Amino acid sequence: MVAALTFALTGCLGDTNSAAPTATTATQPPVAVSLGVDAHALVTAAVPAEINAYLKGTGERAGVAVLDRSTGLTLTVQPHLDFQTASIMKVDILATRLLQHQKSGTSMSGNEKSLAFAMITESDNNAASALYTLDGQQGGVGAANKKFGMSETAPHGGGKWGMTVTTPSDQLALLTAIMDPNGPLNTASRNYLLNLMSHVDKAQDWGVPAAATSTATDVYVKNGWDTIDAQGGLWGINSIGRIIEPGHDWLVATLSSNHRTMNSGVKVVEQLSKLAVGGLRLEASLSE
């Protein structure tokens, strides 16, 4: 039965061994069927099997964590595996700055807004460094991360924010805290951050958006990519974001490393995002 569901997942999401798309292509949601089986057990077995098969023999490392805020369904694969953040850290940096302003009863200055726009939409590193300093670097971000429910992220000192170590589980916790109407960020802060994540440069609009179907109404993303000295200069590629479609509100964190090229890493995070979200989408249809 697991094998049958694995085949169904591949059929719904396309050939996972095909070349990486040059642009994000929306997939169609699966047709609802009833098999009279435990859909959750099958999906949580089949998706990791698909992902492990996809990565087998490549030497690449990856983990993914997904939550559907509408149904409460979750799926994780290697959620506590450590990865270097690279530029996904910029969401944490901005969330921290917004939380600090809320605490002090102040607003983002014009300069801070300019820095935030460049940091999120263009992934500008100098802007990120400036805001990280305003946050109080590792001390300020570390304090905010406790509010965000993150326990596996160690903000890096010395201004080297991109070398921060995190996990898919913690990145999902950050996204959950940001999106929660009763969470640490108020409505204005949340909408401000989401607006920036919905306007990233088109060249950086990859990763999590690959899991969106043609019915998606809103897509938000922030990606990170860099060569990692500790891994012999191999690439680390990460993607975090949100996809809203009828009946679903997906939060997705897909992290990876040990890629020989950036393009191969992008392919991995897109395929893993598609498999994980597609699996939960299928589970929801099987449970109807």
VEXTOR-205537 format. One record per residue: residue number from 0; residue in three letters; x, y, z of N, C-alpha, C in turn. Coordinates in pm, whole numbers, plus 50000, padded with zeros to 5 digits. Last residue first. Layout:
# residues N
[NUM 'ALA' [X Y Z] [X Y Z] [X Y Z]],
...
***
This chain:
# residues 288
[287 'GLU' [48885 51311 50304] [48756 51378 50287] [48642 51279 50286]],
[286 'SER' [49129 51192 50306] [49055 51195 50433] [48916 51257 50420]],
[285 'LEU' [49240 51230 50061] [49205 51093 50098] [49118 51089 50223]],
[284 'SER' [49294 51502 50072] [49192 51455 49978] [49147 51312 50011]],
[283 'ALA' [49495 51509 50266] [49370 51580 50289] [49260 51530 50197]],
[282 'GLU' [49692 51363 50134] [49634 51311 50258] [49500 51377 50287]],
[281 'LEU' [49752 51538 49925] [49691 51409 49895] [49625 51349 50019]],
[280 'ARG' [49868 51738 50074] [49753 51771 49990] [49676 51643 49955]],
[279 'LEU' [50083 51602 50177] [49977 51648 50268] [49850 51685 50191]],
[278 'GLY' [50224 51559 49934] [50182 51447 50018] [50070 51486 50113]],
[277 'GLY' [50273 51817 49846] [50187 51730 49768] [50138 51610 49848]],
[276 'VAL' [50452 51899 50041] [50323 51965 50032] [50225 51877 49953]],
[275 'ALA' [50661 51710 49982] [50604 51723 50116] [50465 51787 50112]],
[274 'LEU' [50714 51739 49705] [50678 51609 49761] [50608 51622 49895]],
[273 'LYS' [50777 52013 49687] [50664 51958 49613] [50618 51824 49670]],
[272 'SER' [51004 52024 49848] [50887 52105 49883] [50763 52050 49814]],
[271 'LEU' [51172 51857 49703] [51132 51819 49838] [51010 51898 49884]],
[270 'GLN' [51200 52003 49464] [51140 51870 49461] [51094 51826 49599]],
[269 'GLU' [51321 52239 49561] [51192 52244 49493] [51124 52108 49492]],
[268 'VAL' [51557 52149 49673] [51458 52212 49761] [51323 52224 49692]],
[267 'VAL' [51679 52033 49437] [51648 51952 49555] [51540 52019 49640]],
[266 'LYS' [51714 52254 49266] [51632 52140 49223] [51588 52056 49343]],
[265 'VAL' [51892 52402 49415] [51759 52456 49389] [51664 52343 49348]],
[264 'GLY' [52115 52233 49395] [52052 52257 49524] [51911 52312 49510]],
[263 'SER' [52177 52254 49128] [52139 52122 49178] [52072 52135 49314]],
[262 'ASN' [52241 52528 49115] [52125 52477 49043] [52080 52340 49095]],
[261 'MET' [52480 52542 49260] [52360 52607 49312] [52235 52550 49246]],
[260 'THR' [52656 52228 49281] [52622 52353 49215] [52499 52413 49280]],
[259 'ARG' [52690 52028 49466] [52805 52067 49386] [52781 52198 49312]],
[258 'HIS' [52567 52041 49799] [52539 52043 49655] [52663 52090 49578]],
[257 'ASN' [52549 52033 50078] [52635 51937 50008] [52604 51929 49858]],
[256 'SER' [52204 52093 50189] [52346 52125 50176] [52416 52015 50097]],
[255 'SER' [51886 52246 50284] [51970 52144 50223] [52115 52189 50215]],
[254 'LEU' [51543 52286 50385] [51684 52321 50399] [51771 52209 50342]],
[253 'THR' [51232 52419 50382] [51311 52315 50318] [51457 52359 50316]],
[252 'ALA' [50935 52485 50524] [51078 52512 50544] [51156 52394 50488]],
[251 'VAL' [50615 52624 50489] [50712 52527 50439] [50855 52574 50468]],
[250 'LEU' [50276 52632 50545] [50403 52690 50587] [50509 52584 50558]],
[249 'TRP' [49971 52666 50368] [50093 52590 50392] [50207 52677 50441]],
[248 'ASP' [49662 52641 50392] [49752 52752 50422] [49884 52689 50467]],
[247 'HIS' [49362 52545 50217] [49495 52516 50271] [49575 52645 50293]],
[246 'GLY' [49126 52613 50095] [49124 52502 50190] [49257 52473 50255]],
[245 'PRO' [49282 52753 49819] [49152 52717 49878] [49161 52594 49969]],
[244 'GLU' [49607 52854 49940] [49519 52809 49832] [49387 52768 49896]],
[243 'ILE' [49913 52998 50014] [49771 52997 50048] [49691 52956 49925]],
[242 'ILE' [50227 52926 50133] [50140 52914 50014] [49996 52907 50062]],
[241 'ARG' [50538 53050 50248] [50396 53024 50275] [50320 53020 50143]],
[240 'GLY' [50880 52958 50331] [50772 53040 50279] [50634 52991 50314]],
[239 'ILE' [51227 52904 50261] [51116 52904 50356] [51004 52992 50300]],
[238 'SER' [51506 52724 50151] [51388 52800 50110] [51281 52788 50218]],
[237 'ASN' [51858 52686 50078] [51742 52680 50168] [51626 52762 50114]],
[236 'ILE' [52161 52532 50017] [52045 52596 49952] [51923 52576 50040]],
[235 'GLY' [52504 52532 50008] [52390 52516 50095] [52275 52595 50034]],
[234 'TRP' [52762 52379 49810] [52653 52476 49826] [52552 52433 49932]],
[233 'LEU' [53106 52331 49910] [52981 52285 49849] [52869 52382 49885]],
[232 'GLY' [53338 52396 50041] [53291 52487 49938] [53168 52440 49863]],
[231 'GLY' [53375 52205 50240] [53460 52203 50121] [53413 52291 50008]],
[230 'GLN' [53218 52265 50451] [53179 52151 50368] [53253 52153 50235]],
[229 'ALA' [53305 52495 50562] [53317 52375 50644] [53281 52248 50567]],
[228 'ASP' [53227 52681 50367] [53368 52647 50383] [53385 52515 50457]],
[227 'ILE' [52971 52673 50147] [53000 52653 50289] [53143 52601 50305]],
[226 'THR' [52808 52908 49940] [52903 52799 49952] [52948 52793 50098]],
[225 'ASP' [52453 52974 49952] [52592 53012 49974] [52679 52887 49970]],
[224 'TRP' [52125 53096 49989] [52219 53016 49910] [52361 53067 49934]],
[223 'GLY' [51781 53117 50065] [51918 53137 50106] [52010 53046 50028]],
[222 'ASN' [51464 53288 50021] [51561 53183 49997] [51699 53219 50049]],
[221 'LYS' [51135 53333 50103] [51270 53389 50120] [51367 53273 50110]],
[220 'VAL' [50796 53393 49999] [50918 53314 50002] [51039 53398 50041]],
[219 'TYR' [50450 53339 49940] [50553 53418 50006] [50679 53333 50018]],
[218 'VAL' [50154 53364 49758] [50278 53289 49776] [50383 53383 49833]],
[217 'ASP' [49805 53327 49719] [49915 53405 49774] [50035 53315 49795]],
[216 'THR' [49644 53147 49582] [49607 53289 49580] [49719 53379 49631]],
[215 'ALA' [49662 52858 49382] [49720 52939 49489] [49683 53086 49473]],
[214 'THR' [49583 52700 49175] [49476 52762 49255] [49530 52853 49365]],
[213 'SER' [49798 52580 49064] [49742 52691 48988] [49630 52762 49065]],
[212 'THR' [50000 52520 49360] [49917 52478 49247] [49866 52602 49174]],
[211 'ALA' [50337 52529 49482] [50206 52590 49466] [50131 52532 49346]],
[210 'ALA' [50592 52437 49494] [50488 52349 49548] [50348 52406 49531]],
[209 'ALA' [50753 52641 49411] [50736 52529 49319] [50626 52434 49364]],
[208 'PRO' [50782 52817 49627] [50676 52842 49530] [50654 52728 49430]],
[207 'VAL' [51020 52708 49761] [50885 52679 49810] [50776 52707 49706]],
[206 'GLY' [51219 52763 49482] [51209 52693 49610] [51065 52660 49646]],
[205 'TRP' [51218 53107 49361] [51224 52962 49343] [51208 52895 49479]],
[204 'ASP' [51269 53386 49294] [51136 53331 49321] [51133 53181 49291]],
[203 'GLN' [51484 53530 49221] [51493 53460 49350] [51361 53393 49388]],
[202 'ALA' [51420 53660 48994] [51531 53565 48984] [51546 53483 49112]],
[201 'LYS' [51228 53838 49083] [51185 53721 49008] [51295 53615 48997]],
[200 'ASP' [51261 53949 49421] [51306 53958 49283] [51273 53828 49208]],
[199 'VAL' [50965 53934 49623] [51107 53907 49600] [51137 53917 49451]],
[198 'HIS' [50715 53998 49730] [50770 54081 49622] [50920 54058 49603]],
[197 'SER' [50634 53867 49949] [50555 53842 49828] [50608 53920 49708]],
[196 'MET' [50791 53959 50150] [50816 53822 50104] [50734 53787 49980]],
[195 'LEU' [50671 54209 50193] [50806 54203 50136] [50834 54063 50080]],
[194 'ASN' [50428 54124 50303] [50428 54204 50181] [50566 54199 50114]],
[193 'LEU' [50513 54000 50539] [50456 53920 50431] [50456 53996 50298]],
[192 'LEU' [50595 54224 50688] [50691 54122 50651] [50640 54037 50534]],
[191 'TYR' [50348 54359 50712] [50464 54426 50654] [50566 54324 50604]],
[190 'ASN' [50187 54176 50843] [50153 54214 50707] [50270 54283 50636]],
[189 'ARG' [50321 54168 51094] [50307 54048 51013] [50280 54085 50867]],
[188 'SER' [50292 54433 51182] [50425 54377 51161] [50419 54255 51069]],
[187 'ALA' [50010 54450 51199] [50084 54542 51113] [50223 54487 51082]],
[186 'THR' [49947 54249 51388] [49897 54242 51251] [49978 54329 51156]],
[185 'ASN' [50243 54165 51585] [50106 54214 51567] [50070 54214 51418]],
[184 'LEU' [50424 53876 51684] [50412 53992 51597] [50266 54035 51583]],
[183 'PRO' [50374 53653 51855] [50451 53768 51902] [50436 53892 51815]],
[182 'GLY' [50028 53545 51787] [50170 53527 51810] [50240 53656 51849]],
[181 'ASN' [49772 53539 51706] [49794 53555 51849] [49941 53541 51887]],
[180 'PRO' [49796 53487 51438] [49733 53614 51478] [49751 53643 51627]],
[179 'ASP' [50091 53349 51314] [49986 53332 51415] [49928 53467 51457]],
[178 'MET' [50310 53400 51153] [50177 53397 51092] [50062 53388 51192]],
[177 'ILE' [50531 53387 51327] [50506 53508 51248] [50362 53513 51199]],
[176 'ALA' [50515 53127 51425] [50504 53240 51517] [50470 53369 51443]],
[175 'THR' [50556 52982 51189] [50431 52967 51263] [50409 53084 51357]],
[174 'LEU' [50816 53057 51120] [50705 53090 51030] [50572 53083 51104]],
[173 'LEU' [50951 52947 51344] [50957 53090 51315] [50841 53132 51226]],
[172 'ALA' [50892 52676 51312] [50848 52744 51434] [50848 52895 51412]],
[171 'LEU' [51027 52628 51076] [50881 52615 51076] [50823 52685 51199]],
[170 'GLN' [51283 52661 51173] [51235 52754 51071] [51083 52747 51058]],
[169 'ASP' [51298 52445 51348] [51302 52582 51401] [51253 52683 51299]],
[168 'SER' [51284 52230 51164] [51186 52243 51271] [51181 52385 51325]],
[167 'PRO' [51515 52264 51007] [51382 52280 50947] [51274 52301 51053]],
[166 'THR' [51757 52457 51201] [51697 52331 51158] [51563 52358 51088]],
[165 'THR' [52073 52640 51198] [51932 52622 51230] [51885 52486 51183]],
[164 'VAL' [52342 52862 51251] [52299 52724 51231] [52154 52708 51277]],
[163 'THR' [52477 53143 51082] [52389 53091 51186] [52346 52949 51151]],
[162 'MET' [52608 53262 50884] [52668 53138 50932] [52590 53081 51050]],
[161 'GLY' [52491 53503 50837] [52462 53395 50743] [52520 53261 50784]],
[160 'TRP' [52598 53679 51029] [52464 53626 51048] [52433 53506 50958]],
[159 'LYS' [52849 53781 51137] [52838 53678 51035] [52706 53604 51048]],
[158 'GLY' [52886 53957 51344] [52825 54008 51223] [52805 53904 51114]],
[157 'GLY' [52977 53824 51567] [53074 53888 51480] [53017 53939 51350]],
[156 'GLY' [52772 53522 51596] [52825 53651 51638] [52919 53711 51535]],
[155 'HIS' [52474 53364 51488] [52620 53375 51483] [52664 53515 51522]],
[154 'PRO' [52217 53201 51669] [52260 53318 51592] [52411 53337 51602]],
[153 'ALA' [52121 52891 51657] [52226 52962 51730] [52273 53080 51646]],
[152 'THR' [51830 52706 51704] [51898 52804 51620] [51996 52884 51704]],
[151 'GLU' [51656 52553 51845] [51766 52484 51777] [51844 52577 51684]],
[150 'SER' [51435 52679 51941] [51529 52626 52041] [51652 52562 51978]],
[149 'MET' [51185 52915 51902] [51298 52849 51836] [51401 52806 51941]],
[148 'GLY' [50969 53073 51972] [50962 52928 51996] [51073 52849 51930]],
[147 'PHE' [50982 53342 51959] [50933 53275 51838] [50927 53123 51855]],
[146 'LYS' [51104 53404 52195] [50963 53443 52179] [50900 53370 52060]],
[145 'LYS' [51357 53317 52129] [51287 53251 52239] [51138 53281 52232]],
[144 'ASN' [51423 53501 51934] [51397 53363 51894] [51330 53281 52004]],
[143 'ALA' [51483 53729 52080] [51359 53725 52001] [51323 53582 51965]],
[142 'ALA' [51732 53651 52183] [51621 53680 52274] [51487 53674 52202]],
[141 'GLY' [51879 53625 51945] [51859 53510 52032] [51744 53530 52128]],
[140 'VAL' [51882 53885 51852] [51808 53784 51776] [51782 53662 51862]],
[139 'GLY' [52042 54004 52055] [51907 54052 52026] [51824 53950 51953]],
[138 'GLY' [52279 53851 52043] [52204 53866 52167] [52060 53907 52143]],
[137 'GLN' [52373 53872 51780] [52330 53742 51830] [52249 53752 51959]],
[136 'GLN' [52266 54208 51717] [52332 54086 51669] [52282 53962 51742]],
[135 'GLY' [52101 54411 51766] [52186 54369 51877] [52257 54240 51847]],
[134 'ASP' [51958 54508 51554] [51893 54406 51638] [51970 54381 51767]],
[133 'LEU' [52152 54660 51431] [52046 54730 51502] [51969 54635 51594]],
[132 'THR' [52293 54447 51313] [52358 54531 51413] [52254 54606 51496]],
[131 'TYR' [52102 54364 51133] [52149 54270 51236] [52218 54345 51349]],
[130 'LEU' [52088 54584 50966] [51974 54553 51052] [52012 54456 51163]],
[129 'ALA' [52342 54564 50843] [52303 54685 50915] [52188 54658 51011]],
[128 'SER' [52329 54312 50724] [52431 54338 50827] [52394 54460 50911]],
[127 'ALA' [52126 54356 50537] [52106 54259 50644] [52205 54283 50759]],
[126 'ALA' [52250 54537 50369] [52130 54579 50442] [52105 54485 50559]],
[125 'ASN' [52448 54372 50268] [52486 54489 50346] [52369 54541 50428]],
[124 'ASN' [52298 54181 50124] [52371 54142 50243] [52413 54260 50330]],
[123 'ASP' [51983 54171 49983] [52102 54254 49999] [52172 54223 50132]],
[122 'SER' [51762 54046 49864] [51858 53968 49943] [51990 54042 49958]],
[121 'GLU' [51558 54185 49759] [51677 54172 49675] [51786 54088 49741]],
[120 'THR' [51358 54166 49954] [51321 54153 49812] [51441 54132 49721]],
[119 'ILE' [51504 54183 50204] [51410 54075 50174] [51386 54059 50024]],
[118 'MET' [51687 54404 50186] [51726 54277 50245] [51635 54162 50203]],
[117 'ALA' [51542 54617 50078] [51657 54562 50004] [51694 54424 50055]],
[116 'PHE' [51353 54648 50285] [51309 54622 50148] [51423 54558 50068]],
[115 'ALA' [51518 54705 50504] [51435 54585 50505] [51390 54548 50364]],
[114 'LEU' [51628 54954 50428] [51716 54839 50449] [51636 54708 50442]],
[113 'SER' [51395 55105 50426] [51474 55093 50303] [51567 54971 50312]],
[112 'LYS' [51323 55085 50693] [51235 55030 50590] [51308 55012 50458]],
[111 'GLU' [51535 55220 50814] [51516 55078 50841] [51426 55014 50737]],
[110 'ASN' [51488 55478 50716] [51612 55408 50680] [51597 55258 50702]],
[109 'GLY' [51247 55539 50837] [51255 55535 50692] [51377 55459 50646]],
[108 'SER' [51199 55313 51119] [51236 55441 51057] [51239 55426 50906]],
[107 'MET' [50931 55144 51267] [51046 55135 51178] [51074 55272 51118]],
[106 'SER' [50827 55277 51585] [50801 55230 51449] [50932 55221 51371]],
[105 'THR' [50777 55183 51934] [50826 55269 51826] [50794 55206 51691]],
[104 'GLY' [50743 55034 52163] [50637 55124 52123] [50678 55222 52015]],
[103 'SER' [50918 54839 52235] [50953 54975 52276] [50847 55078 52237]],
[102 'LYS' [50795 54616 52123] [50823 54617 52266] [50850 54759 52316]],
[101 'GLN' [50794 54680 51851] [50667 54663 51923] [50688 54677 52073]],
[100 'HIS' [51067 54680 51801] [50993 54805 51790] [50859 54796 51863]],
[99 'GLN' [51117 54405 51836] [51182 54503 51924] [51111 54638 51920]],
[98 'LEU' [50973 54299 51624] [50934 54266 51761] [50994 54365 51860]],
[97 'LEU' [51119 54403 51408] [50979 54439 51425] [50931 54413 51568]],
[96 'ARG' [51365 54275 51448] [51358 54422 51450] [51215 54469 51473]],
[95 'THR' [51286 54004 51419] [51343 54053 51544] [51331 54205 51555]],
[94 'ALA' [51210 54000 51154] [51110 53969 51256] [51157 54019 51393]],
[93 'LEU' [51460 54050 51035] [51353 54150 51026] [51246 54126 51131]],
[92 'ILE' [51600 53815 51107] [51655 53948 51138] [51545 54054 51137]],
[91 'ASP' [51439 53614 50997] [51459 53620 51142] [51509 53759 51184]],
[90 'VAL' [51481 53674 50729] [51345 53678 50784] [51351 53691 50936]],
[89 'LYS' [51753 53629 50703] [51704 53766 50689] [51560 53781 50737]],
[88 'MET' [51811 53365 50696] [51828 53433 50824] [51769 53574 50820]],
[87 'ILE' [51818 53290 50442] [51686 53276 50506] [51691 53342 50644]],
[86 'SER' [52087 53319 50357] [51998 53436 50357] [51856 53414 50408]],
[85 'ALA' [52241 53084 50569] [52259 53178 50457] [52148 53282 50467]],
[84 'THR' [52217 52881 50774] [52101 52953 50723] [52123 53022 50589]],
[83 'GLN' [52334 52551 50776] [52372 52691 50781] [52263 52773 50711]],
[82 'PHE' [52161 52294 50957] [52200 52357 50831] [52243 52501 50857]],
[81 'ASP' [52093 51985 51123] [52150 52119 51124] [52190 52166 50985]],
[80 'LEU' [51784 51818 51164] [51915 51819 51101] [51965 51963 51092]],
[79 'HIS' [51529 51791 51251] [51627 51842 51348] [51771 51837 51294]],
[78 'PRO' [51371 51679 51051] [51340 51814 51097] [51446 51874 51189]],
[77 'GLN' [51363 51463 50855] [51488 51514 50911] [51470 51656 50967]],
[76 'VAL' [51056 51565 50757] [51159 51468 50723] [51292 51528 50767]],
[75 'THR' [50713 51608 50847] [50854 51646 50859] [50943 51529 50816]],
[74 'LEU' [50395 51746 50832] [50483 51642 50781] [50626 51691 50792]],
[73 'THR' [50057 51803 50945] [50200 51832 50942] [50277 51715 50883]],
[72 'LEU' [49737 51956 50950] [49822 51846 50907] [49968 51891 50904]],
[71 'GLY' [49567 52162 51003] [49648 52115 51113] [49740 52001 51076]],
[70 'THR' [49422 52287 50807] [49377 52154 50849] [49452 52103 50972]],
[69 'SER' [49542 52542 50789] [49397 52526 50774] [49347 52394 50830]],
[68 'ARG' [49813 52525 50806] [49745 52597 50913] [49593 52580 50906]],
[67 'ASP' [50010 52267 50753] [49893 52327 50691] [49812 52392 50801]],
[66 'LEU' [50359 52259 50762] [50236 52268 50840] [50127 52329 50755]],
[65 'VAL' [50667 52089 50716] [50549 52153 50657] [50432 52149 50755]],
[64 'ALA' [51009 52062 50669] [50902 52065 50770] [50786 52146 50712]],
[63 'VAL' [51295 51879 50562] [51178 51961 50532] [51076 51951 50644]],
[62 'GLY' [51637 51845 50467] [51529 51824 50562] [51415 51918 50528]],
[61 'ALA' [51934 51698 50327] [51816 51783 50321] [51717 51746 50429]],
[60 'ARG' [52242 51654 50155] [52167 51646 50280] [52046 51738 50269]],
[59 'GLU' [52403 51453 49903] [52334 51575 49945] [52255 51550 50073]],
[58 'GLY' [52500 51221 49810] [52580 51288 49911] [52517 51416 49961]],
[57 'THR' [52364 51062 49632] [52409 51192 49584] [52505 51260 49682]],
[56 'GLY' [52258 50825 49728] [52379 50819 49648] [52433 50952 49601]],
[55 'LYS' [51932 50945 49748] [52020 50831 49765] [52139 50838 49670]],
[54 'LEU' [51739 51137 49712] [51871 51182 49754] [51975 51070 49759]],
[53 'TYR' [51515 50986 49638] [51559 51096 49552] [51703 51137 49583]],
[52 'ALA' [51481 50819 49852] [51515 50761 49723] [51571 50867 49629]],
[51 'ASN' [51409 51005 50044] [51532 50929 50062] [51578 50866 49931]],
[50 'ILE' [51164 51090 49932] [51274 51185 49950] [51407 51112 49965]],
[49 'GLU' [51012 50855 49940] [51036 50924 49812] [51158 51015 49823]],
[48 'ALA' [51012 50811 50216] [51069 50710 50126] [51102 50771 49991]],
[47 'PRO' [50874 51038 50310] [51016 51019 50343] [51084 50917 50253]],
[46 'VAL' [50621 50967 50181] [50696 51087 50146] [50843 51077 50186]],
[45 'ALA' [50529 50722 50297] [50564 50730 50156] [50650 50851 50122]],
[44 'ALA' [50476 50772 50566] [50572 50668 50530] [50622 50688 50387]],
[43 'THR' [50290 50969 50565] [50410 50992 50646] [50515 50882 50627]],
[42 'VAL' [50095 50844 50405] [50168 50961 50354] [50297 50982 50432]],
[41 'LEU' [50006 50637 50573] [50062 50609 50441] [50146 50725 50389]],
[40 'ALA' [49911 50771 50799] [50018 50672 50812] [50085 50645 50678]],
[39 'HIS' [49707 50926 50682] [49821 50989 50748] [49939 50893 50759]],
[38 'ALA' [49522 50739 50583] [49594 50826 50490] [49717 50887 50554]],
[37 'ASP' [49439 50436 50634] [49491 50542 50718] [49579 50631 50634]],
[36 'VAL' [49177 50367 50390] [49301 50338 50460] [49337 50456 50550]],
[35 'GLY' [48984 50388 50189] [48950 50319 50312] [49073 50280 50392]],
[34 'LEU' [49023 50534 49967] [49082 50402 49965] [49048 50322 50091]],
[33 'SER' [48879 50771 49766] [48865 50706 49896] [48918 50565 49887]],
[32 'VAL' [49005 51076 49624] [48960 50937 49613] [48948 50880 49753]],
[31 'ALA' [49038 51380 49457] [49000 51312 49580] [48950 51171 49550]],
[30 'VAL' [49318 51446 49258] [49175 51420 49260] [49142 51340 49384]],
[29 'PRO' [49567 51689 49356] [49522 51554 49325] [49371 51543 49331]],
[28 'PRO' [49622 52009 49190] [49595 51929 49310] [49543 51792 49272]],
[27 'GLN' [49887 52071 48957] [49744 52058 48982] [49721 51974 49106]],
[26 'THR' [50155 52305 48993] [50103 52171 48976] [49955 52170 49007]],
[25 'ALA' [50325 52569 48827] [50223 52527 48923] [50177 52386 48891]],
[24 'THR' [50665 52611 48801] [50545 52569 48729] [50445 52514 48829]],
[23 'THR' [50927 52841 48799] [50831 52769 48882] [50705 52738 48802]],
[22 'ALA' [51170 52779 48546] [51079 52870 48615] [50979 52787 48691]],
[21 'THR' [51321 52570 48471] [51385 52701 48464] [51298 52806 48530]],
[20 'PRO' [51316 52271 48668] [51252 52367 48579] [51325 52499 48582]],
[19 'ALA' [51562 52014 48664] [51500 52124 48737] [51437 52222 48640]],
[18 'ALA' [51476 51703 48501] [51563 51819 48522] [51488 51929 48592]],
[17 'SER' [51334 51424 48686] [51345 51513 48571] [51432 51632 48605]],
[16 'ASN' [51283 51269 48899] [51416 51258 48842] [51435 51347 48721]],
[15 'THR' [51022 51296 48967] [51120 51360 49055] [51261 51348 49003]],
[14 'ASP' [50767 51364 48754] [50885 51280 48766] [50991 51350 48849]],
[13 'GLY' [50474 51479 48937] [50565 51476 48825] [50685 51388 48855]],
[12 'LEU' [50285 51473 49132] [50383 51580 49138] [50479 51580 49021]],
[11 'CYS' [50117 51256 49091] [50057 51387 49116] [50158 51500 49098]],
[10 'GLY' [50296 51045 49060] [50206 51079 48952] [50147 51218 48967]],
[9 'THR' [50416 51040 49310] [50497 51073 49194] [50409 51114 49077]],
[8 'LEU' [50191 50965 49462] [50259 51093 49487] [50339 51135 49366]],
[7 'ALA' [50139 50713 49358] [50039 50818 49344] [50102 50955 49365]],
[6 'PHE' [50366 50574 49437] [50339 50591 49295] [50240 50703 49271]],
[5 'THR' [50317 50584 49710] [50437 50646 49656] [50420 50671 49507]],
[4 'LEU' [50089 50429 49722] [50076 50571 49751] [50198 50647 49699]],
[3 'ALA' [50202 50182 49661] [50097 50237 49575] [50082 50386 49597]],
[2 'ALA' [50378 50147 49871] [50431 50159 49736] [50329 50220 49642]],
[1 'VAL' [50196 50123 50077] [50286 50237 50076] [50342 50258 49937]],
[0 'MET' [50082 49879 50000] [50000 50000 50000] [50086 50126 50000]],
***
